[in-house]
Amino acid sequence: MLIASCSGCRLASQTSPIMSTLTRRTFLAASAAFAARPSLAATGSFDADVAIVGAGAAGIAAARRIVAAGRRVVLIEAADRIGGRCHTETATFGVPVDRGAHWIHTPDINPLLRLAAEVRFDVNPAPPGQKMRIGRRNAREGELEDFLAALVRASRAIGEAGRGKVDVACAQGLPKDLGEWRASIEFVLGPYGCAKDLAEVSAVDFAHSAERDVDAFCRQGLGALVTKLAGGLPLRLGTPVTRIDLSNRYGVEIATTRGRLTARGAIVTASTAVLAANKIKFLSDLPRRHVEAINTLTLGSYDRVVLELAGNPLGLQSDDVVFEKADGTRTAALLANVSGTPLAMVDVAGKFGRELASGGEAAMTAFALDWLANLFGADVKKAVGRTAATQWNDDPWILGAFSAAPPGGQPARRTLMDPVRDRLWFAGEAVHETMWGTVGGAWESGERAADAALKKLGLVSEPKESARAPQRSRR
């Protein structure tokens, strides 16, 4: 889709201020009833071998891996549906609409592409390139080339800054001579690509991010694909986890709003915002470095307004991506005629997107319509049918978009990959160094966590060393 290296995942969301800061002290609190629980038996009488908290892409991937190993797993989800920010719905418009993640990045290496074929979901390549509007006209060929050249220079400059001795904000790495394209480039590389303004994003994290300039779409919806891949897994929906106890050396005990269960180990895939809000408490204490990593990898803001536009009033092709020559931060990105439907997605992100979404769906829809009218003419408003808007920061079990690291924060991803007491693992888009902010990264992170848990808990057989060939004696 974009030639920029930080074209983020569209796990479409937005952030909200963290309700409270995660501290070591908060993890020590426990109710008397829970403290009086019976101990796990050394014989290992568990409800599951591995319990997974969160049924988004990472949790589903981890559960599939454990089931494939022939072990017992339980997938616990606080919401009444699975998928997390990867959610497709059909009720509003009568066709599949991805309210969250929509893009399948780097399809040549994305694990979801192979799985989509296995379940007979249709994945089609996204059209290359993008369009640029200058006022109410399309950019001329030379103007578009100037923009793309400046975008490449900006992306490379940030990458160079990220390879320096000291991490800096991406904004500090931008070339000084971006001229009239600066605002558009800052939007594309920042809010649109990373869900945060460039002043909040680590140049090192940006530089580590895998190139995302080749993309694909799932016709039935990316959220629908993720849901399909969860078929047959043992799910507990509408079951928020309130506490995870690691104090017993035989396993973990998990308290939920619907009772308690035990497992040999646990994989937690809840968003860093949910963890930082103390919605899940841990006994005993998490290591300080894990607490700091969770607090460091805060979520950005990314939301979407979906408009039904009858008769193609924009005059665009299926899945055309459109930016504007912006003069400030009040801008957006357009995906037109989504998968051949009359639907248009207007995505807003970063600080401006967060402020806009805080005003509610009506304010978001009004902005989207005014923005399109300024670019394509006032008649666009006459073609509008049904509308919808996402507000992910109001979702109590998500609380944001995805986790571009702040300056100095990139090592936190590696920290979250380390197990806690060899019984607890974290997974999710935040726990991937090169594919953070993507569904593919979340999926791969879940598989890695499952493999690590299976091995550390002794739930898979170690491959036997091949017998050594007899050596000839030297004479």
Buried (B, 14 or more C-beta within 10 A) or exposed (E): BBBBBBBBBBBBBBBBEBEEEBBBEBBEEBEEEBEEBEEBEEEEEBBBBBBBBBBBBBBBBBBBBBBEBEBBBBBBBBBEEBBBBBBBBEEBBEBBBBBBBBBBBBBEEBBBBEBBEEEEBEBBEBBEBBBBBBEEEBBEEEBBEBBBEBBBBBBBBBBEBBEEEEBBBBBBBBBEEBEBBBBBBBBBBBBBBBBBBBBBBBBBBBBBBBBBBBBBBBBBBBBBBBBBBBEEBEBBEEBBBBBBBBBBEBBBBBBBEEEBBBBBBBBBBBBBBBBBBBBBBBBEBBEEEBBBBBBBBBBBBBBBBBBBBEEBBBEBEBBBBBBBBBEEBBBBBBBBBBBEBBBBBBBBBBBBBBBBBBEEBEBBBBBBBBBBBBBBEEEBBEBBEEBBBBBBBEBBBBBBBBBBBBBBBBBBBEBBBEBBEEBBBBBBBBBBBBBBBBBBBBBBBBBBBBBBBBEBBEBBEEEEEEEEEEEEEEE
